Amino acid sequence: MYNFAYHKAKSVAEAAAQAGKGDEAKLLAGGMTLLPTLKQRLAKPSDLIDLGGIAELKGIRRDGNALTIGAMTRHIEVAESAEVRKAIPALALLAGMIGDPAVRNRGTIGGSVANNDPAADYPAALVALGATVTTNQRKLAAEQFFTGMFETALAAGEIVTSVSFPIPEKANYQKFRNPASRYAIVGVFVARTKDGVRVAVTGAGPAVFRQKEMEAALAKNFAADAIKDVKQNATGLNADIHASAEYRAHLVGVMARRAVAAAG
């Protein structure tokens, strides 16, 4: 690990100011990706700004027909929240499937979405539910927020402060897990809202994406059989030692059907 200056921010404004001072400043949320990267000397930040002490970034609240979750809220808190389980049970289910107990007790929703790992779970929930990401500068729709592998629309010094999820009529998330890391080899989040049906896929491609053929079929008939003949194109999908692009394409259909069936 290389030397860096450590700062424990007391407010979002202080964190943003500190981030603007360092040439290679990094924000520390849960640290599930950043800390291993630092240990392996794959990153050399000039400054590390710890967001853990900022109370305004934590908490879960119901705002009318939406659920707002602070960026520094841990996965375990989302999974065990009575408010989340009541409003969006699929979101609690998803959070409970992230990593292992150590990851769930340290990792945060804000850190996960800002990192945008192609196999992360939360991006599928954000896109399927039509969530809004609020930062210290603006509000971004989920589909505009995730731009590519480990890439987002965040500008330098911009900090995710919360994520707001509209409450759906029905939703479910299913994933085929890597047996070691429990990351999604393929994960599919299906949601039916008053505005229609959304199917978001994570793990399969370089970044989360919508499966619009399935959405069209489910809008006519919200049943697993309605999408049994919809095939995911394997072109451009991820391929590695765990699964080929063709196998991931097959899993998109399997996980989507399971999610629809579980959503009822």
KEKE-3310 file (N, C-alpha, C; in steps of 0.2 Angstrom, whole numbers, plus 5000, padded with zeros to 4 digits):
npx = (5004:5003:5008:4997:4986:4975:4958:4945:4929:4917:4906:4896:4899:4912:4919:4918:4925:4938:4940:4942:4954:4965:4976:4974:4963:4953:4936:4931:4919:4911:4922:4925:4929:4939:4949:4955:4961:4970:4979:4984:4992:4987:4981:4985:4981:4982:4975:4964:4947:4937:4920:4913:4909:4899:4883:4872:4872:4867:4853:4836:4821:4803:4796:4782:4777:4789:4805:4818:4835:4850:4866:4877:4871:4872:4873:4867:4858:4849:4844:4838:4829:4813:4805:4810:4807:4793:4789:4797:4800:4808:4820:4825:4828:4837:4848:4851:4857:4870:4887:4895:4893:4902:4905:4892:4890:4899:4899:4892:4877:4879:4892:4893:4885:4892:4904:4901:4903:4903:4897:4889:4875:4865:4864:4855:4843:4841:4840:4829:4819:4818:4825:4831:4846:4854:4865:4878:4877:4867:4852:4851:4844:4843:4846:4854:4864:4873:4886:4895:4907:4913:4911:4903:4891:4896:4904:4921:4924:4910:4898:4888:4873:4861:4849:4834:4820:4806:4791:4786:4772:4774:4789:4804:4820:4832:4847:4861:4874:4892:4901:4911:4913:4901:4896:4886:4885:4875:4862:4845:4833:4816:4802:4786:4777:4766:4768:4773:4782:4799:4814:4829:4846:4861:4878:4879:4883:4895:4890:4875:4860:4844:4832:4823:4814:4809:4802:4792:4785:4781:4773:4761:4757:4760:4768:4779:4779:4777:4789:4796:4801:4809:4824:4840:4853:4869:4880:4892:4892:4898:4913:4921:4932:4922:4909:4903:4899:4888:4883:4879:4870:4860:4857:4851:4838:4833:4835:4827:4814:4812:4812:4800:4791:4793:4789:4776)
npy = (4994:5011:5027:5039:5053:5054:5058:5061:5065:5076:5081:5082:5093:5096:5084:5085:5097:5093:5083:5090:5096:5087:5079:5066:5061:5050:5044:5036:5024:5010:5003:4990:4987:4997:4996:4983:4985:4995:4988:4979:4987:4993:5005:5022:5034:5051:5056:5050:5050:5048:5043:5038:5045:5053:5058:5062:5055:5043:5031:5026:5030:5033:5041:5047:5039:5033:5026:5031:5030:5032:5036:5030:5020:5003:4987:4977:4984:4988:4975:4970:4980:4984:4993:4993:4980:4980:4989:4987:4972:4965:4972:4971:4958:4957:4964:4956:4946:4950:4947:4941:4939:4948:4957:4962:4969:4979:4985:4998:5005:5017:5017:5005:5008:5019:5014:5004:4991:4978:4966:4969:4970:4980:4990:4984:4984:4998:5002:4994:4998:5011:5021:5036:5044:5054:5067:5078:5088:5087:5078:5062:5051:5033:5026:5035:5037:5025:5022:5014:5000:5000:5013:5029:5043:5052:5067:5074:5076:5075:5068:5054:5055:5050:5037:5036:5026:5022:5014:4999:4989:4975:4965:4957:4949:4939:4929:4921:4915:4918:4905:4907:4921:4926:4936:4942:4931:4931:4942:4946:4959:4961:4972:4978:4992:5006:5013:5003:4989:4984:4976:4973:4969:4962:4958:4951:4959:4972:4983:4987:4983:4985:4973:4974:4967:4957:4965:4971:4959:4955:4966:4964:4951:4947:4935:4920:4911:4920:4925:4914:4911:4921:4926:4930:4940:4935:4943:4954:4951:4947:4936:4924:4914:4909:4909:4907:4919:4915:4906:4915:4922:4913:4911:4924:4922:4912:4917:4928:4922:4916:4926:4933:4923:4922:4935:4935)
npz = (5000:4996:5002:5009:5012:5025:5028:5039:5035:5041:5036:5021:5013:5018:5014:5000:4998:5002:4993:4982:4983:4983:4971:4967:4974:4983:4988:5002:5005:5009:5006:5000:4988:4985:4996:4995:4983:4985:4994:4986:4979:4967:4965:4968:4978:4982:4992:5005:5008:5021:5022:5032:5044:5042:5046:5039:5028:5030:5033:5031:5024:5021:5008:5004:4989:4988:4992:5001:5002:5012:5006:5013:5020:5025:5017:5025:5033:5024:5020:5032:5036:5041:5035:5022:5018:5019:5009:4997:4995:4987:4986:4998:4998:4988:4994:5004:4998:4994:4993:5007:5025:5031:5020:5019:5031:5030:5017:5007:5000:4992:4990:4982:4970:4965:4962:4952:4948:4936:4939:4950:4962:4965:4954:4945:4952:4953:4940:4935:4944:4941:4948:4957:4958:4970:4971:4979:4970:4960:4953:4946:4934:4935:4923:4917:4925:4926:4916:4910:4911:4927:4927:4929:4928:4937:4941:4944:4961:4964:4975:4979:4988:4991:4987:4978:4977:4968:4973:4968:4960:4959:4961:4959:4962:4955:4955:4947:4956:4958:4965:4974:4977:4977:4969:4955:4942:4933:4935:4937:4938:4940:4938:4940:4938:4939:4927:4919:4914:4919:4915:4921:4919:4926:4928:4916:4905:4901:4908:4918:4910:4901:4896:4884:4875:4883:4892:4884:4881:4894:4898:4891:4896:4912:4916:4918:4908:4897:4892:4889:4876:4872:4867:4873:4865:4863:4859:4863:4877:4893:4895:4903:4914:4922:4915:4899:4885:4879:4888:4898:4891:4890:4904:4907:4902:4910:4924:4923:4921:4933:4941:4938:4940:4954:4958:4957)
capx = (5000:5007:5006:4992:4984:4969:4954:4938:4925:4911:4900:4897:4903:4919:4921:4918:4931:4944:4941:4944:4961:4970:4976:4971:4959:4948:4932:4930:4913:4912:4929:4925:4934:4945:4954:4959:4965:4976:4983:4988:4996:4984:4979:4989:4978:4985:4971:4958:4942:4932:4913:4909:4907:4894:4877:4867:4872:4864:4846:4831:4814:4798:4794:4776:4777:4796:4809:4825:4841:4856:4872:4881:4868:4875:4869:4864:4853:4844:4841:4835:4824:4806:4802:4811:4803:4786:4788:4800:4803:4813:4826:4828:4830:4844:4853:4853:4861:4876:4893:4895:4891:4907:4903:4885:4891:4903:4898:4886:4873:4882:4899:4891:4882:4897:4909:4898:4906:4898:4893:4886:4868:4861:4862:4849:4837:4840:4837:4822:4814:4817:4827:4835:4852:4855:4872:4879:4876:4861:4849:4852:4840:4848:4849:4859:4870:4877:4888:4900:4911:4916:4910:4896:4890:4898:4910:4926:4921:4903:4897:4882:4871:4855:4845:4827:4816:4798:4788:4783:4767:4777:4796:4809:4827:4835:4854:4866:4880:4898:4901:4916:4912:4893:4894:4881:4887:4870:4856:4839:4828:4810:4798:4780:4775:4760:4771:4774:4787:4806:4818:4836:4851:4867:4883:4880:4887:4900:4886:4868:4856:4837:4830:4816:4810:4805:4798:4786:4781:4778:4768:4755:4756:4765:4769:4785:4778:4776:4795:4800:4804:4813:4831:4845:4858:4876:4885:4894:4891:4905:4915:4927:4932:4916:4904:4904:4894:4882:4879:4876:4864:4855:4855:4847:4831:4832:4834:4821:4808:4812:4810:4793:4787:4793:4785:4769)
capy = (5000:5017:5032:5044:5058:5052:5063:5059:5071:5077:5083:5081:5099:5095:5079:5088:5101:5089:5079:5095:5098:5081:5077:5059:5060:5045:5044:5029:5022:5003:5001:4983:4987:5001:4994:4977:4988:4999:4983:4976:4993:4994:5012:5026:5040:5056:5057:5046:5054:5043:5046:5035:5049:5058:5056:5064:5050:5037:5030:5024:5033:5032:5048:5045:5032:5031:5024:5034:5026:5036:5033:5026:5014:4997:4982:4973:4988:4987:4968:4969:4985:4983:4998:4991:4973:4981:4993:4984:4966:4963:4976:4968:4951:4958:4966:4950:4941:4953:4945:4937:4943:4953:4962:4965:4973:4985:4988:5003:5006:5022:5014:5000:5011:5024:5009:5001:4984:4975:4961:4971:4969:4986:4993:4981:4987:5005:5003:4991:5002:5018:5025:5042:5045:5061:5069:5084:5093:5086:5072:5058:5045:5028:5024:5040:5037:5020:5023:5008:4996:5004:5021:5032:5050:5057:5072:5075:5079:5074:5063:5051:5056:5045:5034:5035:5020:5022:5008:4995:4985:4969:4965:4952:4949:4932:4929:4915:4917:4915:4901:4910:4928:4927:4941:4940:4929:4935:4944:4950:4962:4962:4976:4980:4998:5009:5015:4998:4983:4984:4970:4975:4963:4964:4953:4948:4963:4977:4987:4985:4985:4983:4968:4977:4962:4954:4970:4971:4953:4955:4971:4961:4946:4946:4928:4918:4908:4925:4926:4908:4911:4927:4924:4936:4940:4934:4947:4959:4949:4945:4929:4923:4907:4906:4908:4910:4924:4911:4903:4921:4924:4908:4913:4929:4920:4908:4921:4932:4918:4914:4933:4934:4919:4924:4941:4933)
capz = (5000:4995:5007:5007:5017:5027:5031:5041:5034:5046:5032:5013:5010:5019:5010:4993:4998:5003:4987:4977:4985:4981:4964:4965:4980:4983:4993:5005:5008:5013:5005:4998:4982:4986:5001:4992:4977:4989:4997:4980:4975:4960:4966:4972:4979:4986:4998:5006:5012:5024:5023:5037:5050:5040:5048:5035:5022:5033:5035:5027:5025:5016:5006:4999:4986:4986:4997:5000:5006:5012:5002:5018:5023:5024:5014:5030:5036:5019:5020:5038:5037:5041:5030:5015:5017:5018:5003:4992:4998:4982:4987:5004:4996:4984:4998:5008:4994:4992:4996:5013:5031:5032:5015:5020:5037:5029:5011:5007:4994:4989:4987:4977:4964:4963:4959:4946:4946:4931:4942:4957:4962:4966:4948:4942:4956:4952:4933:4935:4948:4939:4954:4956:4962:4972:4973:4982:4965:4956:4953:4940:4933:4935:4917:4914:4930:4924:4909:4907:4916:4932:4925:4930:4926:4942:4940:4949:4967:4965:4980:4980:4995:4993:4981:4979:4973:4967:4976:4962:4961:4960:4959:4962:4959:4955:4952:4947:4960:4958:4971:4979:4978:4977:4964:4950:4935:4929:4940:4934:4942:4936:4942:4937:4941:4936:4921:4914:4916:4917:4916:4921:4919:4929:4927:4910:4901:4904:4913:4918:4904:4901:4891:4882:4872:4889:4895:4880:4882:4901:4898:4889:4900:4917:4918:4916:4901:4892:4890:4888:4869:4871:4868:4874:4861:4867:4857:4868:4884:4896:4895:4907:4917:4926:4911:4892:4884:4877:4894:4901:4888:4893:4911:4907:4902:4916:4930:4922:4922:4940:4945:4936:4944:4961:4959:4957)
cpx = (5004:5004:5001:4990:4977:4965:4947:4933:4919:4905:4901:4900:4910:4922:4923:4924:4937:4946:4944:4951:4966:4970:4973:4967:4954:4943:4931:4923:4913:4919:4930:4929:4940:4951:4958:4964:4971:4981:4987:4992:4994:4981:4984:4986:4982:4982:4965:4953:4937:4925:4909:4906:4901:4887:4872:4867:4869:4857:4842:4824:4809:4796:4788:4776:4784:4799:4816:4830:4847:4862:4876:4877:4870:4870:4864:4858:4847:4840:4837:4829:4817:4803:4804:4807:4796:4785:4791:4804:4809:4820:4829:4831:4837:4849:4856:4857:4868:4882:4892:4893:4896:4906:4897:4886:4895:4901:4892:4883:4877:4888:4898:4889:4888:4903:4907:4901:4901:4894:4890:4878:4863:4860:4856:4843:4836:4837:4830:4817:4813:4820:4831:4841:4853:4862:4872:4878:4870:4857:4849:4847:4845:4850:4854:4865:4875:4879:4892:4903:4915:4916:4903:4896:4893:4904:4915:4923:4914:4902:4889:4879:4865:4853:4838:4823:4809:4796:4784:4776:4769:4784:4799:4815:4830:4842:4857:4872:4886:4899:4906:4914:4905:4891:4889:4885:4882:4864:4851:4834:4822:4805:4792:4777:4769:4762:4773:4779:4794:4809:4826:4841:4858:4872:4884:4884:4892:4897:4879:4865:4849:4836:4823:4812:4806:4800:4791:4782:4777:4772:4761:4753:4761:4765:4776:4785:4778:4783:4799:4803:4808:4820:4836:4851:4865:4881:4886:4894:4898:4906:4921:4927:4926:4910:4905:4899:4888:4879:4876:4870:4858:4852:4851:4839:4829:4830:4828:4814:4807:4810:4803:4789:4787:4789:4778:4765)
cpy = (5006:5022:5037:5048:5055:5057:5060:5065:5070:5079:5082:5087:5098:5090:5081:5093:5098:5085:5084:5097:5093:5080:5071:5057:5054:5045:5036:5028:5016:5001:4993:4982:4991:4998:4988:4980:4992:4994:4980:4981:4994:5001:5016:5033:5045:5057:5052:5049:5049:5047:5043:5039:5054:5056:5057:5059:5044:5037:5028:5027:5033:5039:5047:5039:5031:5029:5027:5032:5030:5032:5028:5021:5008:4992:4978:4977:4988:4981:4967:4974:4983:4987:4996:4984:4975:4985:4990:4978:4964:4966:4973:4962:4952:4960:4961:4945:4944:4950:4940:4941:4949:4959:4966:4970:4979:4989:4993:5003:5012:5020:5009:5004:5016:5020:5006:4995:4981:4969:4963:4970:4975:4989:4990:4983:4994:5006:5000:4995:5009:5023:5031:5043:5052:5062:5075:5090:5093:5079:5068:5052:5039:5026:5029:5040:5031:5021:5018:5005:5000:5011:5023:5040:5055:5061:5072:5079:5078:5067:5060:5052:5052:5042:5033:5030:5021:5015:5005:4991:4978:4969:4959:4952:4942:4933:4922:4917:4914:4911:4904:4917:4930:4934:4938:4938:4932:4936:4948:4952:4964:4966:4978:4986:5001:5012:5009:4993:4985:4978:4973:4969:4966:4958:4950:4952:4968:4981:4984:4987:4982:4978:4970:4972:4958:4959:4971:4965:4953:4960:4968:4955:4945:4939:4925:4915:4914:4926:4920:4908:4917:4925:4931:4935:4940:4939:4953:4957:4947:4938:4929:4916:4904:4905:4911:4915:4920:4908:4909:4923:4919:4909:4919:4927:4916:4912:4926:4929:4917:4921:4934:4930:4920:4930:4940:4937)
cpz = (5000:5001:5004:5013:5019:5030:5033:5040:5039:5042:5024:5010:5012:5015:5002:4993:4998:4996:4981:4977:4982:4974:4962:4972:4979:4989:4996:5008:5012:5012:5002:4992:4983:4990:4998:4986:4980:4991:4992:4976:4968:4960:4970:4973:4983:4993:4999:5011:5014:5025:5029:5043:5048:5041:5043:5029:5024:5034:5029:5028:5019:5014:5001:4996:4984:4993:4996:5005:5006:5009:5007:5022:5021:5021:5019:5033:5031:5019:5026:5040:5036:5036:5023:5014:5016:5011:4997:4994:4993:4983:4993:5003:4992:4989:5003:5004:4992:4996:5002:5019:5032:5027:5017:5026:5036:5022:5011:5000:4989:4986:4981:4970:4961:4960:4953:4944:4941:4934:4949:4956:4961:4959:4944:4945:4954:4945:4933:4939:4946:4945:4952:4960:4963:4974:4977:4977:4961:4957:4946:4940:4933:4929:4914:4919:4928:4917:4906:4912:4921:4931:4926:4928:4931:4940:4945:4955:4969:4970:4980:4987:4996:4986:4983:4975:4973:4970:4970:4965:4963:4958:4962:4958:4960:4952:4952:4950:4958:4965:4976:4981:4980:4973:4959:4944:4931:4935:4936:4939:4938:4940:4937:4941:4937:4929:4916:4918:4914:4919:4916:4923:4921:4928:4920:4905:4905:4909:4913:4912:4905:4895:4889:4878:4878:4892:4891:4881:4889:4902:4896:4893:4906:4920:4915:4909:4895:4889:4889:4881:4868:4872:4869:4869:4865:4865:4862:4875:4887:4895:4899:4910:4920:4921:4904:4891:4882:4883:4898:4898:4890:4900:4912:4907:4908:4922:4929:4923:4929:4944:4944:4940:4952:4963:4960:4952)
residu = (MET:TYR:ASN:PHE:ALA:TYR:HIS:LYS:ALA:LYS:SER:VAL:ALA:GLU:ALA:ALA:ALA:GLN:ALA:GLY:LYS:GLY:ASP:GLU:ALA:LYS:LEU:LEU:ALA:GLY:GLY:MET:THR:LEU:LEU:PRO:THR:LEU:LYS:GLN:ARG:LEU:ALA:LYS:PRO:SER:ASP:LEU:ILE:ASP:LEU:GLY:GLY:ILE:ALA:GLU:LEU:LYS:GLY:ILE:ARG:ARG:ASP:GLY:ASN:ALA:LEU:THR:ILE:GLY:ALA:MET:THR:ARG:HIS:ILE:GLU:VAL:ALA:GLU:SER:ALA:GLU:VAL:ARG:LYS:ALA:ILE:PRO:ALA:LEU:ALA:LEU:LEU:ALA:GLY:MET:ILE:GLY:ASP:PRO:ALA:VAL:ARG:ASN:ARG:GLY:THR:ILE:GLY:GLY:SER:VAL:ALA:ASN:ASN:ASP:PRO:ALA:ALA:ASP:TYR:PRO:ALA:ALA:LEU:VAL:ALA:LEU:GLY:ALA:THR:VAL:THR:THR:ASN:GLN:ARG:LYS:LEU:ALA:ALA:GLU:GLN:PHE:PHE:THR:GLY:MET:PHE:GLU:THR:ALA:LEU:ALA:ALA:GLY:GLU:ILE:VAL:THR:SER:VAL:SER:PHE:PRO:ILE:PRO:GLU:LYS:ALA:ASN:TYR:GLN:LYS:PHE:ARG:ASN:PRO:ALA:SER:ARG:TYR:ALA:ILE:VAL:GLY:VAL:PHE:VAL:ALA:ARG:THR:LYS:ASP:GLY:VAL:ARG:VAL:ALA:VAL:THR:GLY:ALA:GLY:PRO:ALA:VAL:PHE:ARG:GLN:LYS:GLU:MET:GLU:ALA:ALA:LEU:ALA:LYS:ASN:PHE:ALA:ALA:ASP:ALA:ILE:LYS:ASP:VAL:LYS:GLN:ASN:ALA:THR:GLY:LEU:ASN:ALA:ASP:ILE:HIS:ALA:SER:ALA:GLU:TYR:ARG:ALA:HIS:LEU:VAL:GLY:VAL:MET:ALA:ARG:ARG:ALA:VAL:ALA:ALA:ALA:GLY)
# end
